[in-house]
Amino acid sequence: MRRVLLAAALLAALAAPARAITPDKPEFKKLADGVYAYVGKLNDANAMVVVTSQGVVVIDTGNNQPETRNILKHIQAVTKEAVRYIVITQNHGDHIGGTPLFSPPATVVLHARTAKEWASWKPYQVSTWRKRFPERAEAMKNFHPLDAALTFTDRMTLRLGGKTMELIYIDDPYNPGDIAVWMPDEGVLHAGFAGYKERHPDIRPDYSHGTTVGMMKQLEALVALKPKIVVPAHGPLMGVVDLQAMIDYLVIARQKVRAMMDKGMPLEAIRKNFRMEEYKGWDREAHYPVIAATIYRELRGEGPDITPVTEKTVKGKIEKIEEEGRFLTVTSDDGKTLALRISNGTDIEGVADRSYFKVGMRFAAIYEEQKERNETLQFQVQ
Amino acid sequence: MKKSIVSIFFVAVGLWFAASALAQDLGPHFKQVKEGIYVYAAVLNEANSTIIRTSDGVVLIDTGQSPKDSHVVAAAVKKLTSDPVRFIIHTEPHPDHVMGDFVFAPPAIVVAAEGATASMKQSESFSPARIERETAKSPEMRDAFKGFRLVPPNVEYRNRMTLNVGERTFDLYYLKNVHSEADSAIWLPKERVLFTAASVAVKRFGNHRPLVSIPDTLDAIRMMKALKPEVVIPGHGVTGSAKILDDMENYYDALMKGVGAMVKQGKSLDEIKKELKIAGTEDWEGKDRFPNNIEAAYRAVKGN
């Protein structure tokens, strides 16, 4: 039996397949002199690359290992300079997971709140980090992800080889450490989490992506910069008009939830009835109930909904694979059917990464089962 | 049995020589204050420059009073290690702390508090005319300035920053209104070593520009005291313990109380300057700066 060790969150229902907005192949687009966007395929996470005479800055690190290696290939095709800085705009696997391909020696720049989270990682999470790129095994020996980190709390400016990057953090009690990167000379903005183009936002009741109020604060600050080109965290390149559109979207979404609450509708009914018909054709309609539940909590003045999780183990067989291994339907040896979400933080042994899963493959997994609900997709490995 | 005793003996001697070589060979103006941390100033009360070794390269805190000193520091780094200088952290953007950055950067990355670049670009100290005057001081200085460029910091932070390099952590705290437009305290929590910038001085009156606020400086000193440092390295002056912070806190407290009492008595600023004495400062250097210290306290008392 090929042994596959998984740590995953259990979902009752699998997410509907994403409506593609970006092409099915990643693109490396020049935005300005020395500034490139790596636009992930099918709305995978985007990255940005800034080439300077003093080294390269990579902003976010690609959706998964093959994507990160692809980013590096593109960098090497345009410069001989080494990658010197990695900037993390949000603390999710599809943005941070490629970091070990570059750091060490590259310095990782991240917000203090993200760094605090990294500092709390358990030994096996650190071990996963070290193992992510087998070709980096030697460099990663005894290396903690924060060993080459530069963290900041409020704002930071990075000037390198004639390029200026302003790292913008908009303070909010629930901002988990999301930042934007602004290049004033080029008018290019990596909007971080707040950047969405024709996509329903991934805002969650556990506030792992902050709140709608916090997101609007970020968007307003970013609109004021008047960027010429905006790189969102996911999806096609966009402009300031899309940032403004998301502010409008959030205002309307909040009004809708408020109206339902005023009518005395219970949360379950609000989750079920929440629709944004005005934005028909936007990607990820599956986010509706989660958006509604998040706004509901915010409007009631409630803090994040942290769902307790229980660590469990399972042995069994893979029955179905979706989204390149992001979602697995498996049958355990005792006959239960489970839906497992495999994140970039999942420690996988036996295959290089989740894209190598095959139907019929036997596996053993340690996973987390969320009690009560499953709408919170935040991946918390225990 | 005999063999193992001999081995131990040689190991011990070897280690002793190694340690001894490090302490002596850097030169008379270097002082090792902790393992791998060496403070340099050629002349007492000139700006300190500190070499900090890490497993991932060298970090410098300031680069010395002048480029001449920066070259001395560069030579010392070479004696200590073949590792490159990876980072320079400014305690302040004034020329006596940063003029020699060009000796190391690039490739070293310069880190400073927000406002450092603006301060440097506005300062007359880095103007061609001023550089010419500096280089004219001596042939050695002319040599030291060869290749001079103003190096604006690569990284500027607002409020707080943490930099991890190798096994060491550098916590940077922006110090508001203590001396320049962009002062940083730098704290090494594992080593319990604190760089105070020019927020404190050792038995010496500081030069208080109009932007300096004594209440803000007292806040900064109390914040730094709360870190409970073992080793305190001021921007200028001899390295010591937390007593440096205590002494400065006591001085500013006494200054504020003294000026406050005289203002209450209806005395003018000029009268206060003539009459005020602060016990314990009789042997301090820079007495000509005491009046501007009084002016800073007077501003604070008056709420200006």
Interface residues (C-beta under 8 A of the other chain):
Chain A: Q54 P104 P105 T107 A112 A115 L146 D147 A148 A149 L150 T151 F152 T153 D154 R155 M156 T157 L158 R159 L160 G161
Chain B: D56 P106 P107 I109 E114 T117 P152 P153 N154 V155 E156 Y157 R158 N159 R160 M161 T162 L163 N164 V165 G166 E167
